[in-house]
Amino acid sequence: MLDTRAAATIADVFQLGGDAELSGPVARGEVGQVWRLTTSRGTWAVKEPFEAPSVEEADDDAAFQDVVFAAGVEMPRVVRTRHGDVLADVGRATVRVYEWVDLLERDAWLDPVTVGRVVASIHRVHHIGQNPVDPWYTDPIGPDRWDDLIGRLSAAGASFADRLSSIRDELVALEAMLEWPATLQTCHRDLFADNVLRTPAGTVCVIDWENVGLADPSQELGLVVFEFGCGEGARARALYDAYREAGGPGRIDRPGCFSMVIAQIAHIGEISCERWLDPARTGERQRNEGRIDEVITQGITCRMVDDMLDAVAL
């Protein structure tokens, strides 16, 4: 793990100037954390994944970020080492660096027209990278697996086990809608409101590109319509119309267009259940219970799919 004494080393490896100071972590996610590095040349975001990533995957996602950045999408710029590498080993940690961007708090109620245009700008970059389709965005959990988890949670005395059991049939019905992505290009694959954020200047910046890979833009559009539609048909339609008018290639015309968000929310629920049950992670139980509660209370439903389809119907 990094500590503040690594500041000068990181600044030297990435050629960021002198007088380096590292503070943080200033943010933490499921797979890593972010530190703030200040040098004579400016401020930088240093990302430290909890597990060392694949060099090939990092190079691939950075190549996509470069072309999207060049296309004018507002996002943090990738910074490479003096040797042109995306990743660098600093002591026992592996890090990557981005330019620093000041951002406001998560807000799914961003202007839907602006969000639609931003996502269209990303999707117009027709890039075919090497990071493949990932089961996280495509595959069902399955009824047997849900039953196993609910049974184990009940036996362990989880307070939310009954509530998860009450939506079991809904989860299975949603998974019956899943379709394999038909039109593949490199996509962000995590365009929830955590990663589409307003800046103090009022613009919208897209962050956290490390999960990019092949996906169907129509299915990613379905995720965005769910997240930023906020359950309101008028917002969903405004976002969808703005996306199409801006030249976005995706289309929403059937339940399978919501496959990405259905699969992703289900997998978040599954992994959170497993982590709650893991005796080595008892200190994280409150965090994982919170994520499971979000799946139960804020997740997608079959009725929502129908309503969103009705909202965007031509």
Order of alpha helices (4+ residues) and beta strands (2+ residues): alpha-beta-beta-beta-alpha-beta-beta-beta-alpha-alpha-alpha-alpha-beta-beta-beta-beta-alpha-alpha-alpha-alpha-alpha
